[in-house]
Amino acid sequence: MGFNCGIIGMPNVGKSTLFNALMRNSQAEAANYPFCTIEPNTGRVAVPDLRLDKLAKIADSAKLIYTQLEFVDIAGLVKDASKGEGLGNQFLAHIREVDAIAHVLRCFEDENITHVEGSIDPMRDSEIIETELLLADLESLEKQKINLEKKVRGNEKEAKLKLSLVEKIHPEMSKGKPARELIELDSEESSILQEFNLITTKPILYVCNLSENEIKSGNKFTELIRSKAIDNHSGFTVVSAQIEQELSLLSEDDRTDYLKSMGLNEPTLNRLIRSGYELLNLISFFTVGPKEAHAWTASNGVKAPQAAGKIHTDFEKGFIRAETISYDDYIKFNGENGAKEAGKMRVEGSDYLVKDGDIFNFRFNV
């Protein structure tokens, strides 16, 4: 699959509890002491999508296969993590391996759960961790600069371009600007920047962990974090680890009743999953038939042959055309035959940009 979202935050903010609920098991140990999680826990979850259910019902599909997203539960970070505090260097290395970051922030009071900073202040917590991520990137740039300077002395052309970019962005980042907010870069520089593997280039989703009785209304903390997310062009969602932990222990019928009693239409983690999916700028396309209705994941902007390759490499190699129906037309005309009769099935070539919700029948020849 190749798309993953790292769950980070300070110790005891509910990261592992949320991860456990995501996985519907106890894969990640959750306990009331710092650094409970040492090695990152990884698991895949289905991305909730009511469209697939509707498509399968129309096609009378025997099986439904949802697209998936991988979540990585990374150990809690603390102040001075970039200097190795609390095994910080090890944990920061894990963050470099993910595609996006879900930053869990504790927005609930509970005297029975300790906080490493002694009080509840998610704005402070977010600034502490983001400072550590930035410091880690600055240290990485300084090390890369030394290596690039050696290569430049050996007259390596590519090294000159990279060194020039390091010298351009280091002063800005030293002022507190994360790499994702460096806007004065041309397309070539932006491409080179990705090769530096900086943590602060990764998109971030702020996840406010609320108590059970505040999940619908929010509180003073969530409004501050929401504003921060808007200012930083980042994602935002709210969840309740308390609710999700209880839900994970219930049967399907009991979960439905419990959610209704809370006035919720779905688990709060569904928002987290969908928000993570959107944060990675992913879209879903579908293949539908009597055997199965299948949702597939692709990056936004992918062309039809590459989308076909998500199903099988032979589909991409031998791509001929894509018979395409939009989701809305498939629903409106009650399936493939109805859409065909209404003239809503299109034949698209290799330059077609896949749209979210497209239903495909790929034609290929190997």
N, C-alpha and C positions, 0 to 999 in steps of 0.2 A: 504493500500500500504506500508506504513512504511518507505519510504525513503524520506528524505528532505534535502534541501540545504539552509542554512541561508545566507541572503544577508546583509553584514556588510560594514562599511566604516565610514569616518568622515561625519559630517553634510554637506549638500549641494554638494555632489559629484554625485548625480543622482540616488541614490538607489531607492527611491520611484517612480521616473519617470520611471525607468526601470521596476519596479514591476508592475506599472500601465499598461505599454505596454505589459508585459507578460500576464497579466490577461485580456487585451483588455477592461478595464473599469477603473473607478476612485475609486476603492476600497481603495487604499492607498492615503491619502492626500499628495500632493507634494507642497511645498511652500519654499520661500527663507528666512527661518529663522531656527536656530538650534533647534533640538529636536522636529521637526514637528511631527515625528512618536514617540508615547509613547508605546502603546501596539503593539506587532508584528502583522503584517498582513500576512495571510496565504492563498495560493491558489495553485491549481494544473494546470499544463500545459501539453499538449500533446508533446511527444518527436518526432520531425520530423524524419521520416524514409521512404525513397523512396521505400525501399524493400516491405513494406506493400502494397503500391499502386500497385506495379507490381504483387504481389501475388494475390491481389484482382481482378485485371484485368484478369489474367489467369483463376482464379476460378469463375469469374463472380459473385463475392460476392455482396450481396445486401447492406451490411453495413461494414464500416471500423471502427475499434476501436484501437486507438493508445495507446501505453503504456504511463504512466504519471509519472511526477516528481513533488514533492511539493516544492515550494519556500516559504521562510519565510522572510519578510521584517522587519529587526531589526533596532531599532533606532540608530542614529549616535553616534559614540563613540568619545571622546575627551581625551586629555592628563589628567592623574590622574583619569580616569574612575574607575580604580581598587580601588581608595580611595572614590568613591562615587560621583565624580565630574560629573555634568550633568546627574544625575540619573544613573550613570555608573554601580553600583552594580546590579540594576534591569535589565539593558540591558545585562550585562554579563551573568546573570542567563538564559536569553532567548537563548543565544548562546550555552550554555551547552546542550540544548535540541535537537539540530540539529545534523545530521549525517556528514555534510561537510559544509565548509565555502566558499562562493563566496565573495571575498574582492574587492569591487568596489573602484577604484582609479581615481580621477579626473586628466585627462591628457589634458585638454583644458583650454584656456584662455577666460574669459568673465568678463568684469568689472562690469556687471550688476548683477552678482551672487557672493555673498560674500563667503570668505573662512575663517574659524575660526582661521587659522594660519596666515592670511594676505597675503599669496602668494601661487603660484601653485608649488608644489614639491611632486609628488607622492611617491618618495623614502622615503622622510622624513615622510610623512603621514603613509606609511606602517610600518615604524619602530616604530612610536608612538603607533599605535594600537597593533602591535605584542608585544611590551613591556608591554602594559596594559593587554593583554591576558595572558602573561607569569607571570606577578605579581599576577594576580588573581589566577592562578594555584598554585603559591608558597604559597599564603595565604591559599588556600584550603588544600594543603598538610600539612601545619603546624597545621591546625585544626584537620585534620584526624590523624596526628601523636599523638596528645594529647589523642584522643579517643582510638587509638590503644594501646598506652602505658598502659592505664587502663585495657584493655582487656588482654594484655600480663601478667599483674600482676595477672589476674584471670586464667592464664594458658590456654588461648585459642590458640590452635595450628595455626589456620588459621591467627589469628591476628599477630603472630610472623613472618609469611612469609610476610605479608603486611607491617609490620613495618620495616622489613629488606629492603624491596624494597624502601620504602620512604626514608630511610637513605642512600640508594645507589643513587637514582636519584635526590634528593634535591640539593646536591652540584653542580651537572652538570647543572641543570636548573637554579641555582642561577648565573651561569656564562653566562646565556643568551641562553641556548640551549633549544628549545621547545621539548616537550615530543615526538613528532613524529620523532625526529632525534636521539633519544636514541637508538643506535645500539648495545650496549654491554649488551643486555638482552636475556636470553634464552626463550624458548617457554612458560614455566610456568610463568616467570616474565612478558612477554608480555601480557599474558592472564589476569594476576592480574592487570596490569596497566590499562586495559580497565575499571575495576571496580572503579577506582578512579574518572572517569568521568571528566578528564582534558580537557580543551578547546584546548590546543595545541597538543592533540593527533589527532585531526580531520584533514583530508586532506583539503588543501586550494587551491582555484582557484583564481588567480589574474585577475581581470576584468578591463581593461583599458577603461575608458569612454572618447571617442574622439569627436571632433567637426565633423560636417557634411563633411567639405572639407578635413579632414585628415583621414577618416575612411579607405580608400584604401591604402594610403601611410604610415600611422603611423607618428610618430614624435620622437624627442629625448627621450621623456619620455617612450614611449612604448618599445624602445630598451633596456632601463635600466631595466624596469620591466620584460621583457622577459628573460634577463640574470639572474635576481634575481630568477625567477621561475625555471629556469634550475638548478641553483646552489642549490636551496632548494628542488629539486625533486617535484615541485608543478605544478599545471596546469596554463595555460595562455590563455587568449582570449581578443579580442577587440570588443567593441560595441559602438554604438552612441545613447545615450538617446534622443538626438535631433531628429534623424531620426525616431526612434521607436515611439516617441510621435506623430510625424506627421502621421506615418503609421497607428497608432491605431485609427485615426479619419477618415480614408478613407475606401471606399468600396473595395471589393476584387479586382475588375478590376482596380480601381485607384491605389491600392497598387502595383499591378504588373507594371503598367506604371511608377509609381514613382521610383520603384527600378531600372527599366531599365534606366531611366534618370540619375540615380546615378551611373550606371555601376555595379550594384550589382545583383547577381543571387537570393538572398534570404534575408530575414530580418537578421540583425546582431544578433538579439536575438536568432535565431536558433542555432548559434554557442554557445551561453551561455548555452542554454538548453542541447545541446549534450555534451558540456564540463562538465557540472554538472553531467550528467549521467555517463560519463566516470570516473569522479573523484571519484564517489561512487563505482567504480569497478562493474558496473552493466552490464548485457547482456540482450538481447531480444530473446525470442523464439516465435514461431507463431503457431496458429491453424487456418486452412483455410478451408472454405466450401462455399456452395452457399448462406447460410444465412448471414455469416459474416466472415471477415478476421480480426483476433484479435492478437495484439502484447501483450506479457506478459513480466513482469520484473522479473529478478532473479539475485541473487548475482553470480558473476563469481566463478565457482567451485562447484555449486550446483549439486546434483544428480537428476536423473530423477523422483523418487517418490516425492521429495520436490518440484520440478518444477510442477508436476501434482497437488500438493496441492495448488499451486497458483491459479489454476482454481476452485478447490473445494476440501474441506478437505476429502471427500469420495474417491476422486481419489488417494490421497496419502495413506489412510488407506487400501484400497483394491487394491493397485497397483499390476498388473500382469506383464505388459510389455509396452514398448513404441515403436510404429511403427514410424520410423524416416526417414525423407528425409532432406538432406542439402539444404540450400537456392539455392546454385549454381546449384544443380541437378534438383531442382524443376523448375527453370527458363529454364535450358538447354533442358529439356525434356518436357516442356510445361505442367506442372502440375503433379498431383498425379498419374494418370493412365500411363502417359508416363514414369515417374520415375520408377513405378512398373515394366513395361514391359522391361525397360533397366536394371533391377536388382539393382536399386539404393535405394530402400526402405529397411532399416535395421530394425531388431528387437533387441531392447536394453533392458537390465535388470535393476535391482535396483542399480547396481554399476556404471551405465553409467553417465559420467560427461557431463552435457549439454553444448553444444557449441553455441556461438552467431549465430543466424540465423536458428537454427534447426526448422523444421516444424514437429509437433507431432500429433499423434492420440493415446491417452492413452487408454489402456485396463485395466479395473479394475473390481473387484467383491466385493460387500459389503454384 
